Amino acid sequence: MKILGISGSPKVGQNNDTLIKDMLKIASERGFETDAVFLSESKVAPCTACGVCAKGERCVIDDDMQPVYDKLVEADAIVVSSPVYFGTMTAQLKALCDRSVVHRRQGFKLSNKLGAAMAIGGSRNGGQEKTIQTIHEWMHIHGMIVVGDGGHFGGILQKPAAEDEEGMKTAVDTINKVCDVLEMMKK
């Protein structure tokens, strides 16, 4: 089974990119195939609501989102992490979420996949829960099955994330919950 990690940060190699790499390493060590999308290394334009995808056609915007469409469909679980920008996810991640509408319009291709979210804020209460809620809303709109860290919403971290022991525990608990549920679904 395959887990796709998506880092919604526009900053190469920073907290969210590192977090996704670390979480996918845990999943890989548990025997899962993994893949990643780093928006810090991608150019994903916003949706223009042209309606072409509603007619069953491919998105007309030719950018780095094109290979992401396949990665989303191939994954059994999708783990998304975003820094908190002005109280919610980044504009880059919002563009990816909006552009994924093609999968909803063309037969709910993400339905019944597992989804989990993580967020990194500038302080302990820096908007992480709202950011995670927004990511969860995207997942629910696609009909995904959303899991948290076993007791809360998901990975809630404060930057620098690698130094946040409490936050890292929630992230590790989240990826382990994703792996646990995938294993239950496989039986």
N, C-alpha and C positions, 0 to 999 in steps of 0.2 A: 504494500500500500504506500502511496506517495503523499508527502506533506510538502506543501508550498509555503514558503515564508516570504512575506512582502514587507520590506522596509519603506515606510512612507517619508523618510527624511530626504531633503534635498542636499544634505551634507555628506560627502563621501567619507566612509570609514569612521563615522562618529557613533554616538551612543546606539541609535536604532539599527544601523548596519551591523554593528558588533553584536547587539542583542540577538538579532535574527540568526546570524552565523552561529552563535553559542547555542541557541535553542535548537537549530537544525542539527548541530553536532550531537546533542542529547538524543534527538529522534533517530539519527543515523546509528548511534551506539545501541539503540534499542531494536535495530533491525529494519527501520523504515527507509525507504527511498526518499530523498529530499531534493528540492529544487528551490531556487530563490529568484526574487525580483528586487532589485535595488533601484528605487526611483532616483537615488543620487547619481546613478550612472545612466539614466534614461531620460528621454524627452517624450512626455505624454501630454498632448494638447487637450484642452477641455472639449467636452461634447458641444456640438453646435445645434443639437436638436433638429437635424436636417430630415430625420425620419426614414432615411434609406434602410437602416437595419430593421425597421418595423415591416418592411416589404420583403424580408428574408434575405436581404443582400448583405455583403460584407461592409464594414465601416469604411467610409470613403477617406478618412483621415489616415494618411500614410506616415506613421511614426513608430516609435518603439512600443506602442501598445499592441501592434499586430502579433508578435510572438507571445505576449502575455495572455491573449485570448485562449490560445491552445494550452498554456500552462494552467490556467484556471480550470479548464475542462478536464485535463488529465489528472489533477490532484484529487485525492480523497479527503484531504483536510487543508484548510487555508488558515495560516496564522499571520495576522497583520499587526505591525507595530508602527506607531506614529509618535513623533514629538508633539507636544502641545503647542500649537500656534494660535494665539489669541483665543484660547479657551476650547479649541477643538483640533481636528486633524489638519494636516498641511493641505495647501491648495493642490500640491502634486498628487497626494493620495486621493483627494476628492475628485480630481480629474480621472484617475483610474476607476474609481467607484462609479462615476457617472458614465464613463465609456463602457463599462461592463453591462450596461442596459441591453446590449445586443444579445447577451445570453438569456436574459429574462424574456425578451421579445421573441426569441427563437426557440421556445420550448423549455424555459426554466432549466437551463443546462447546469446550473450550480445547486439546484434543489437537492436536499438530503446529503450534501457534503458537510463535513464538520467545519466549524469556524471558531476561532478564538482571537482575542485581541489583547494588545499590550500598549501602554502609553508611558512616555517619559516626560515629566514636567520639571520645571525649574525649582519647585519646592515640593514638600510632601503633599500639599493640597493645592497643586498647581493646575487643576483642570483635567487630570488623568481620567477620572471616572466619566466625565462628560465626553471626552475623546473616545473612550472605549464604548460608551453608549452609542455614539454616532457610528462607529465601526460596526457594532452589533446591529444597528438599524439597517445598514447596508446588507448585512448577512441575512437578516430576517426577510427583507424585501425579495431576496433571491430564494427564499425557502430553505435556507441552510439550517443546520442544527448547531446551535451556539452553546459552547461550553466555557466555563470559567476556570478558576484555579482550584476549585473544590470547595471554596467557602465564600468567594466573592466574585468579582466581575472578570478578573483576568490579571495580567501582569501590570502592576502599578508601581512605577519606579520614579525615582528622583535622580536628576543628573548630578554628578557623573554616575551613570547607572552601575558601572563595575564596582563602585565603592558603596553602593546601597545594598547592604546585606538583606534587610527586610524586603526591599523591592525585588531583588534578585530571587529570593525565595518564592515570591508570587509568580514570577516569570517561569521558574523551573517547575513549580507546581502546575502551571497552566500547560506547558508543553507535555508534561507527564500525563495530565488529564486527557489531553488530545490523544496521546499514544494509547492510554488505557482504553478509551472509548473506541478507538479504531480496532484494537485487539478484540473487544467485545463484539463489535460489528462483524468481524471476520469469522467468528465462530458459527 
